[in-house]
Amino acid sequence: MDFIEQILGWSPDNGEGWFEALLFAIPICGILMIWRHRRAQAQSKRPPRSPDKHS
């Protein structure tokens, strides 16, 4: 994962690859956080489930 070094010609992490890994991890974490937030909002807007009356 040395695409930053190849494109820009400098190495912010001295060739270790953690900077490039962060470039992928941060957006993925952000997408997951947005998804969980929207899911929680959708569940809170649902009416409460009534108990089954089959007894």
CNS distance restraints for C-alpha pairs under 8 A (distance, minus, plus):
assign (resid   1 and name CA) (resid  17 and name CA) 5.71 0.50 0.50
assign (resid   1 and name CA) (resid  20 and name CA) 6.43 0.50 0.50
assign (resid   1 and name CA) (resid  21 and name CA) 7.80 0.50 0.50
assign (resid   2 and name CA) (resid   6 and name CA) 6.45 0.50 0.50
assign (resid   2 and name CA) (resid  15 and name CA) 6.80 0.50 0.50
assign (resid   2 and name CA) (resid  17 and name CA) 6.39 0.50 0.50
assign (resid   2 and name CA) (resid  20 and name CA) 7.28 0.50 0.50
assign (resid   3 and name CA) (resid   7 and name CA) 6.01 0.50 0.50
assign (resid   3 and name CA) (resid  20 and name CA) 7.73 0.50 0.50
assign (resid   4 and name CA) (resid   8 and name CA) 5.78 0.50 0.50
assign (resid   4 and name CA) (resid   9 and name CA) 7.35 0.50 0.50
assign (resid   4 and name CA) (resid  10 and name CA) 7.32 0.50 0.50
assign (resid   4 and name CA) (resid  11 and name CA) 6.94 0.50 0.50
assign (resid   4 and name CA) (resid  20 and name CA) 7.21 0.50 0.50
assign (resid   5 and name CA) (resid   9 and name CA) 4.87 0.50 0.50
assign (resid   5 and name CA) (resid  10 and name CA) 5.03 0.50 0.50
assign (resid   5 and name CA) (resid  11 and name CA) 5.11 0.50 0.50
assign (resid   5 and name CA) (resid  15 and name CA) 7.69 0.50 0.50
assign (resid   6 and name CA) (resid  10 and name CA) 7.80 0.50 0.50
assign (resid  11 and name CA) (resid  15 and name CA) 5.98 0.50 0.50
assign (resid  12 and name CA) (resid  19 and name CA) 7.12 0.50 0.50
assign (resid  13 and name CA) (resid  17 and name CA) 6.58 0.50 0.50
assign (resid  13 and name CA) (resid  18 and name CA) 6.74 0.50 0.50
assign (resid  13 and name CA) (resid  19 and name CA) 6.09 0.50 0.50
assign (resid  17 and name CA) (resid  21 and name CA) 6.31 0.50 0.50
assign (resid  18 and name CA) (resid  22 and name CA) 6.20 0.50 0.50
assign (resid  19 and name CA) (resid  23 and name CA) 6.40 0.50 0.50
assign (resid  20 and name CA) (resid  24 and name CA) 6.70 0.50 0.50
assign (resid  21 and name CA) (resid  25 and name CA) 6.06 0.50 0.50
assign (resid  22 and name CA) (resid  26 and name CA) 5.74 0.50 0.50
assign (resid  23 and name CA) (resid  27 and name CA) 7.17 0.50 0.50
assign (resid  24 and name CA) (resid  28 and name CA) 6.48 0.50 0.50
assign (resid  25 and name CA) (resid  29 and name CA) 6.07 0.50 0.50
assign (resid  26 and name CA) (resid  30 and name CA) 6.17 0.50 0.50
assign (resid  27 and name CA) (resid  31 and name CA) 6.12 0.50 0.50
assign (resid  28 and name CA) (resid  32 and name CA) 6.23 0.50 0.50
assign (resid  29 and name CA) (resid  33 and name CA) 6.12 0.50 0.50
assign (resid  30 and name CA) (resid  34 and name CA) 6.23 0.50 0.50
assign (resid  31 and name CA) (resid  35 and name CA) 6.12 0.50 0.50
assign (resid  32 and name CA) (resid  36 and name CA) 6.14 0.50 0.50
assign (resid  33 and name CA) (resid  37 and name CA) 6.12 0.50 0.50
assign (resid  34 and name CA) (resid  38 and name CA) 6.14 0.50 0.50
assign (resid  35 and name CA) (resid  39 and name CA) 6.06 0.50 0.50
assign (resid  36 and name CA) (resid  40 and name CA) 6.10 0.50 0.50
assign (resid  37 and name CA) (resid  41 and name CA) 6.22 0.50 0.50
assign (resid  38 and name CA) (resid  42 and name CA) 6.15 0.50 0.50
assign (resid  39 and name CA) (resid  43 and name CA) 6.26 0.50 0.50
assign (resid  40 and name CA) (resid  44 and name CA) 6.21 0.50 0.50
assign (resid  41 and name CA) (resid  45 and name CA) 6.40 0.50 0.50
assign (resid  42 and name CA) (resid  46 and name CA) 6.69 0.50 0.50
